[in-house]
């Protein structure tokens, strides 16, 4: 099953965005290993999301779109994160669908 079919099977048809709570980040870098196109560790040892132009977004609560081909990697990052600091939410209503506050 392709990532797109998995996403459709999980009901993920809307645009998603991801952000990291740096206050909880442990700096393990698991997210950057799973999805280096979306996450990066900065010189401060914490993980941040990156823009579509590969720019590190360091403002607290900064979000970036989740590209559909990378959805599984981003979700795996949220699930494996030891700091439980990765939040994936729908853009339309800001409801968290993956991460520590997901319903």
N, C-alpha and C positions, 0 to 999 in steps of 0.2 A: 504494500500500500504506500503510495507517495505521501509526502508531507501534506500536500494540498488536500488529498483525500482524507488523511487523518484529521486535518483541521476541520474539514466539512463534517466528518463523522462526529467530531466533538462539538459541533455547533458553532465553531468559530468562523463566522462569515463576515464579521465586522472588523474594522480597522482596530488594531491594538497598539498600545504604547507601553514602554517599559521605563522604570526609573529605579534608582538604587538609593536606599537610606544609608548614607555614609556613616551615620552615628552607630549603626549596627554592623557595618562592614568589618570583617576580620582580616581582609587582605590576602586570603588564601589564593585568589586568582582562578578559582574553578570556572567562574563565569567567562573569563577571558580565554580559557582553554576550550570551552564548549562553543562560544560564539565570539571570536576575536573581531568580527565585523561590527559587533554591537557594544562590546565591553572592553575596557582597557584599564590596567593598573597605572596610576599616576606615580610621580616621584614621592608623594606622601604615603605610598603603600596601600592606598584605598582604590577601590574600583569605581569607575564612572561609565556612563553610557556615552556613545559617540553619535554624532549626527550622521546623516546620509553622506555627508561630504568628508567623513572620517575625522571630524573635529571633536575633541574631548569637551564634553559639556559638564562644567564644574560647579554650576550654580546649584544650591540645594533644591532637590525636587525636580531637577531638569529631566525631561522626558525625551524619548526618541521613538519613532515608529518602529514596529516589529515587522521586518520584511517577511512575507509569508513563507518563502523558502527557508528561512531561519527560525521559524516558529518553534519547531521541536527542540532545537539547540537552546533557544532562550528559555523555554519551559523547563528543560532539563537543568539549566543553570539555576533557575528559581528553586527547583526541587532539591538540588544537591548543595545549595549554598549553606555553609555552616552558620552563617550569621542571620539567616532568614531575612535578608535585606533587599531582595529583588522582588519588585512588584510589577505585575503585568496586568493592565486594565484596558477595558474598552474605551475608545476615544469618545464614543457617542454619549456615554453617561458616567464615565469614570469609575465604573464598578470593576473591582479587582477580580480577575478570572483565574490567575495563577499567582502564588506567593503566599505570605503569611496571613494576609487579610482576606484571602479568597473565600467566597461563601460556598 
